[in-house]
Structure formats: structure tokens, C-alpha cells
Amino acid sequence: MTAAEYLALVNKGRSPVLKGAYQGAMFAGLVVNTGMDLYSLGEDARQLGENPNSELAQWRFANSVVRVFANGAAMLLMPLAPAAGFVPLLLPDFGEIGNAIALQKQKTNLERSGQQTEANATGQAHTAAALNATPIVNWFAPFYQNALTPDVEKFEHAHGNFDGQPPQAELPAGTGNNPSVTDYYGRAMQERAERVAENMTPFLRDAAGKSGTDYVTLLSHWPQTFCWPSSGNPMRTFDRAIALTYSRKTDTVIPTFFGRDVDGSFRAPSYNHDIPLQQSSQHLFYFSSMLDKGKQQEIVNLHE
């Protein structure tokens, strides 16, 4: 269609043959676009039927409906002005508008929860969605899409994990020191631990006061699920427990994640950042499932 416009510019209406070729090329281009939009309408209708409560599915279906009607209107106007075939291409992508709105909500919720690393990655995905929603700008998506794809998603794609599949568990062998892993999963886990430590401080402080002990530690199974920054769907899970140790001396709670031992059981670390975890008259332990949504009956053992 763009080539046909250049042809019309060169011809300037002098040759009936070239004029006819111009009109035919524009109409053919519009027919192709209409066919693609009709296909998208069918796919979006199917996805909406499978997920009727999904706001994103509703936005994408509405986008396809608008485009199909726009193509129909353009066909009616083409005999008067063949350039009307470009009009549907200048419409914003309402599906990406809905995606951008959802990602902004997701980013805000993560920030409120103190999960800034995850919020930053979602912010990148939100920027890409906003650009994809903008007419003309979205024609250049191949030039900015990769730059705005969060590094953790590139890491997951490189290791065979893709959105829409069941979330993978733990990390692939030999990737623990990968910068994408440490910068994202490492920081994100630390932020989650710090937030729950902050929330649990009043409870543990009160328990220390009532028991008269120097330290109070809460041990709980706490599986971690991370979601794709660009969609919010589950991406990867980590089977973890956490030790939250309150020190009366410093009036602080130190959080430490730990995984299963070689025999499959959880064993608390001997020291939690220089706070000894051995049982004594000065150290009170709570074993709880309050952080485990699944309420699994996991036993966390203390080192002897």
C-alpha cells in the first residue's frame, strides 16, 4: 500500500493504467489487512470465551471488533479516496492499551508491597505495551521490543521457559551466578524477606517480651512464585522456608531463606547472620504455616 502511494505520487493521475494499478494495490492491501483482522477477531473471541473475566481478553476482543469495522468503513470510502485504506492502520491498538493499564496496576501493587526489583521489570514491560499501543510508533516495534524486554525474561527464554507454559521450578544447573539471576531473583527474594520481616517485627517483639528470651525465631515454609513481568502469569517457583529471628538487643528481625537439604527436608541454618539458632533457654522458636498459602505440613528441623 505504501508502494502504491509512491506510484500515485509519481503518476499524478496522468496514466489511467497506473491509476488503476494504484487503486487495485490499495484495495488488495486493505483486503489482506481485513483478513488478518478477521482471523484475530476469531482468536480473540475464542480466548474471551475461555477467559470471560479476563480484562486483557476483553480489550483484545474489542480491539479486533473496532479494526474489522474500520476496515469495512475504509472499503466503502476507497472508491472516493483510495488512501482511506490507511485509516485502520492509524488506529491505536486497544488490546495493548488494556495490557498497558493492567501492567501499570501490577507495577503499582508491587511497589506498594516493597517489591521494587519486580516493579522495575514490570515497568519495562509497561513501556513496551504503551509504545505498542501508539499508532505509527508500533510499526517500529522490532527496533525497541528487545531493549524493553526485561533481562529475566530473556534469561528464561534462553533456558526454554516461556509464558503460557507451567512455571518451572528452581534454576537450571550452573546458572546461580548468572547476572540476570542475581540481579533479579536475588534482589527480589531479599526484598520479599525484608518486607515480611518488617511486618512480623511487632509479633516477634511481643513474643520476646512475654517469654523473657533474648531471641525469638519464627520458622515457616514459604514457597516463592515469580510472575512474568510482561503478563503477570506464573514464571518460576522456588520451594523455600524462612527463618525470621528477632533480637531483643538490636530490636530488629533478621530474615534468612533456606531450601531443602540433600535428603529433601528443611533444616534451619546454624546461624542466622551471627544469631545462633540452637535451642536454649534464651531462644524461643515458633514453627508456623502462617506464610504458606498451601498450608503444607512441612517439618523444619533445627541443627543439633
C-alpha positions as CSV (number, residue, x, y, z in Angstrom):
1,M,0.0,0.0,0.0
2,T,2.9,2.4,0.7
3,A,4.5,1.5,-2.6
4,A,1.2,2.2,-4.3
5,E,1.1,5.7,-2.7
6,Y,4.6,6.4,-4.1
7,L,3.3,5.1,-7.5
8,A,0.4,7.6,-7.3
9,L,2.8,10.4,-6.4
10,V,4.9,9.7,-9.4
11,N,2.0,9.2,-11.8
12,K,-0.1,12.2,-10.6
13,G,-3.1,10.9,-12.3
14,R,-1.6,11.1,-15.9
15,S,-1.8,7.4,-16.7
16,P,-5.1,5.6,-16.4
17,V,-3.2,2.3,-16.2
18,L,-1.0,3.4,-13.3
19,K,-4.0,4.9,-11.6
20,G,-5.9,1.6,-11.9
21,A,-2.8,-0.2,-10.5
22,Y,-2.7,2.2,-7.6
23,Q,-6.3,1.7,-6.7
24,G,-6.1,-2.1,-7.1
25,A,-2.9,-2.3,-4.9
26,M,-4.6,-0.2,-2.2
27,F,-7.7,-2.4,-2.3
28,A,-5.6,-5.6,-2.2
29,G,-3.7,-4.3,0.8
30,L,-6.9,-3.5,2.6
31,V,-8.3,-6.9,1.9
32,V,-5.1,-8.5,3.3
33,N,-5.4,-6.4,6.5
34,T,-9.1,-7.2,6.8
35,G,-8.4,-10.9,6.5
36,M,-5.7,-10.7,9.2
37,D,-8.1,-8.7,11.5
38,L,-10.9,-11.2,10.9
39,Y,-8.5,-14.0,11.9
40,S,-7.5,-12.1,15.0
41,L,-11.2,-11.5,15.8
42,G,-11.8,-15.2,15.8
43,E,-8.8,-15.9,18.0
44,D,-9.6,-13.1,20.4
45,A,-13.3,-14.3,20.6
46,R,-12.1,-17.8,21.4
47,Q,-9.7,-16.6,24.2
48,L,-12.5,-14.4,25.6
49,G,-14.8,-17.4,25.7
50,E,-12.2,-19.4,27.6
51,N,-11.5,-16.5,30.0
52,P,-14.6,-14.3,30.1
53,N,-13.4,-12.4,33.2
54,S,-10.0,-11.5,31.8
55,E,-9.8,-7.7,31.2
56,L,-7.0,-8.2,28.7
57,A,-9.0,-10.7,26.7
58,Q,-11.9,-8.2,26.7
59,W,-9.6,-5.4,25.5
60,R,-8.1,-7.5,22.7
61,F,-11.6,-8.6,21.5
62,A,-12.8,-5.0,21.5
63,N,-9.7,-4.0,19.5
64,S,-10.4,-6.7,16.8
65,V,-14.0,-5.6,16.6
66,V,-13.0,-2.0,16.1
67,R,-10.5,-2.8,13.4
68,V,-12.9,-5.0,11.5
69,F,-15.5,-2.2,11.4
70,A,-12.8,0.3,10.5
71,N,-11.7,-1.9,7.5
72,G,-15.3,-2.1,6.4
73,A,-15.7,1.7,6.5
74,A,-12.4,2.1,4.6
75,M,-13.7,-0.2,1.9
76,L,-16.8,1.9,1.4
77,L,-14.6,5.1,1.2
78,M,-11.9,3.7,-1.1
79,P,-13.8,4.5,-4.4
80,L,-13.8,8.1,-3.3
81,A,-10.3,8.2,-1.8
82,P,-8.1,5.1,-2.0
83,A,-5.8,6.5,0.7
84,A,-8.7,5.6,3.1
85,G,-7.2,2.1,3.2
86,F,-4.5,3.5,5.6
87,V,-7.1,4.6,8.2
88,P,-7.3,1.3,10.0
89,L,-3.5,1.3,10.3
90,L,-3.6,4.6,12.1
91,L,-5.9,3.4,14.9
92,P,-4.4,2.7,18.4
93,D,-4.1,-0.9,19.5
94,F,-6.8,-1.1,22.1
95,G,-5.6,-4.5,23.2
96,E,-2.2,-3.1,24.1
97,I,-3.9,-0.1,25.8
98,G,-5.6,-2.7,28.0
99,N,-2.3,-4.5,28.5
100,A,-0.6,-1.3,29.5
101,I,-3.3,-0.4,32.0
102,A,-3.0,-3.9,33.6
103,L,0.7,-3.7,33.8
104,Q,0.6,-0.3,35.4
105,K,-1.7,-1.7,38.1
106,Q,0.6,-4.7,38.5
107,K,3.6,-2.3,38.9
108,T,1.8,-0.2,41.4
109,N,0.9,-3.2,43.5
110,L,4.4,-4.5,43.5
111,E,5.8,-1.1,44.6
112,R,3.3,-1.0,47.5
113,S,4.5,-4.4,48.6
114,G,8.1,-3.2,48.6
115,Q,9.0,-5.4,45.6
116,Q,10.9,-2.8,43.7
117,T,13.0,-5.1,41.6
118,E,9.9,-6.8,40.2
119,A,8.2,-3.5,39.8
120,N,11.1,-2.2,37.7
121,A,10.9,-5.1,35.3
122,T,7.1,-4.7,35.0
123,G,7.7,-1.0,34.3
124,Q,9.8,-2.0,31.3
125,A,7.0,-4.2,30.0
126,H,4.6,-1.4,30.6
127,T,6.7,1.0,28.5
128,A,6.7,-1.6,25.6
129,A,3.0,-2.0,25.8
130,A,2.4,1.7,25.8
131,L,4.6,2.0,22.6
132,N,2.8,-0.9,21.0
133,A,-0.5,0.8,21.6
134,T,0.6,4.0,19.8
135,P,-0.2,4.3,16.1
136,I,2.8,4.6,13.7
137,V,5.2,4.1,16.7
138,N,4.2,0.5,16.9
139,W,5.4,-0.1,13.3
140,F,8.9,0.1,14.7
141,A,8.4,-2.5,17.5
142,P,11.3,-4.7,16.2
143,F,13.7,-1.9,17.0
144,Y,12.6,-1.3,20.6
145,Q,11.0,-4.6,21.7
146,N,14.2,-6.4,22.6
147,A,15.6,-3.4,24.5
148,L,12.5,-3.2,26.7
149,T,12.2,-6.9,27.3
150,P,13.3,-7.5,31.0
151,D,16.6,-9.4,31.3
152,V,15.0,-12.0,33.5
153,E,12.5,-12.8,30.6
154,K,15.5,-13.1,28.2
155,F,17.1,-15.5,30.7
156,E,14.0,-17.6,31.0
157,H,13.5,-17.8,27.2
158,A,17.2,-18.8,26.7
159,H,16.5,-21.8,29.1
160,G,13.3,-22.9,27.4
161,N,10.8,-21.3,29.8
162,F,8.0,-19.4,28.0
163,D,4.9,-17.6,29.1
164,G,1.8,-19.8,28.8
165,Q,3.7,-22.9,30.0
166,P,3.5,-24.3,33.5
167,P,6.0,-22.4,35.7
168,Q,9.4,-24.1,36.0
169,A,10.8,-25.0,39.5
170,E,14.2,-23.9,40.8
171,L,17.0,-22.7,38.5
172,P,18.8,-24.6,35.7
173,A,22.1,-26.1,36.8
174,G,25.0,-23.8,36.6
175,T,23.0,-20.6,36.4
176,G,23.1,-19.5,40.0
177,N,25.8,-16.8,39.4
178,N,24.2,-15.5,36.2
179,P,23.9,-11.7,36.5
180,S,20.3,-11.9,35.3
181,V,19.6,-14.4,38.2
182,T,21.4,-12.5,40.9
183,D,20.2,-9.0,39.8
184,Y,16.5,-10.2,39.6
185,Y,15.8,-13.3,41.7
186,G,18.5,-12.5,44.3
187,R,17.3,-8.9,44.9
188,A,13.7,-9.8,44.7
189,M,14.0,-12.6,47.3
190,Q,15.8,-10.2,49.6
191,E,13.1,-7.5,49.2
192,R,10.4,-10.1,49.9
193,A,12.2,-11.3,53.0
194,E,12.8,-7.7,54.3
195,R,9.1,-6.9,53.9
196,V,7.9,-9.9,55.8
197,A,10.5,-9.3,58.5
198,E,9.1,-5.7,58.9
199,N,5.6,-7.0,59.1
200,M,6.4,-9.7,61.7
201,T,8.5,-7.4,63.9
202,P,5.6,-6.4,66.3
203,F,4.6,-10.0,66.8
204,L,8.1,-11.3,67.5
205,R,8.9,-8.3,69.7
206,D,5.8,-9.1,71.8
207,A,6.7,-12.8,72.0
208,A,10.2,-11.9,73.2
209,G,8.7,-9.6,75.9
210,K,6.2,-12.2,77.2
211,S,8.7,-15.1,77.2
212,G,11.7,-13.1,78.5
213,T,14.0,-14.6,75.9
214,D,16.8,-12.8,74.1
215,Y,15.8,-14.2,70.7
216,V,12.7,-15.3,69.1
217,T,12.7,-17.2,65.7
218,L,9.7,-18.0,63.6
219,L,10.3,-20.8,61.1
220,S,7.8,-21.3,58.3
221,H,7.6,-23.0,54.9
222,W,7.2,-20.1,52.4
223,P,7.2,-21.2,48.7
224,Q,8.1,-18.3,46.3
225,T,6.4,-17.8,43.0
226,F,7.6,-15.2,40.5
227,C,5.5,-14.0,37.6
228,W,6.3,-12.9,34.1
229,P,6.8,-9.1,34.2
230,S,5.1,-8.7,30.9
231,S,1.9,-10.6,31.8
232,G,1.6,-11.5,35.5
233,N,1.4,-15.2,34.8
234,P,3.4,-17.6,37.0
235,M,7.0,-17.9,35.6
236,R,9.2,-19.8,38.1
237,T,8.7,-21.3,41.6
238,F,11.2,-21.9,44.5
239,D,10.5,-24.2,47.3
240,R,11.8,-22.3,50.3
241,A,11.4,-21.9,54.1
242,I,12.3,-18.8,56.0
243,A,13.8,-18.1,59.4
244,L,12.8,-14.8,61.0
245,T,14.9,-14.1,64.0
246,Y,14.2,-11.2,66.4
247,S,16.9,-9.9,68.7
248,R,15.9,-8.0,71.8
249,K,19.3,-6.4,71.9
250,T,19.0,-4.7,68.5
251,D,15.2,-4.7,68.2
252,T,15.4,-6.0,64.7
253,V,14.3,-9.0,62.7
254,I,16.8,-10.8,60.5
255,P,15.3,-12.9,57.7
256,T,17.0,-15.8,56.0
257,F,15.6,-18.0,53.2
258,F,16.8,-21.7,53.1
259,G,16.0,-24.6,50.8
260,R,15.7,-28.3,51.2
261,D,18.7,-30.4,52.3
262,V,20.0,-33.3,50.2
263,D,17.6,-35.6,51.9
264,G,14.6,-33.4,51.0
265,S,13.9,-32.0,54.4
266,F,14.3,-28.4,55.6
267,R,17.0,-27.7,58.2
268,A,17.4,-24.3,59.6
269,P,20.8,-22.7,59.3
270,S,23.0,-23.0,62.4
271,Y,23.4,-19.2,62.5
272,N,21.1,-16.5,61.2
273,H,23.5,-13.7,60.4
274,D,25.5,-14.3,63.7
275,I,22.4,-15.0,65.7
276,P,22.8,-18.6,67.0
277,L,19.7,-20.8,66.3
278,Q,20.5,-23.6,68.7
279,Q,17.7,-24.3,71.2
280,S,18.4,-22.8,74.6
281,S,16.5,-21.2,77.5
282,Q,17.2,-17.8,75.9
283,H,15.9,-18.6,72.4
284,L,12.2,-19.2,71.7
285,F,11.2,-20.9,68.5
286,Y,7.9,-20.9,66.6
287,F,7.0,-23.4,63.9
288,S,4.3,-22.0,61.8
289,S,2.5,-22.3,58.5
290,M,1.2,-18.7,58.5
291,L,3.3,-17.8,55.4
292,D,2.4,-20.9,53.5
293,K,-0.8,-20.4,51.5
294,G,-1.0,-24.1,50.7
295,K,-0.6,-24.9,54.4
296,Q,1.6,-27.9,53.7
297,Q,2.7,-30.0,56.7
298,E,6.4,-29.3,56.2
299,I,8.7,-30.1,59.2
300,V,11.6,-27.7,59.6
301,N,14.4,-29.3,61.6
302,L,16.9,-27.5,63.8
303,H,20.6,-28.4,63.8
304,E,21.6,-30.2,66.9
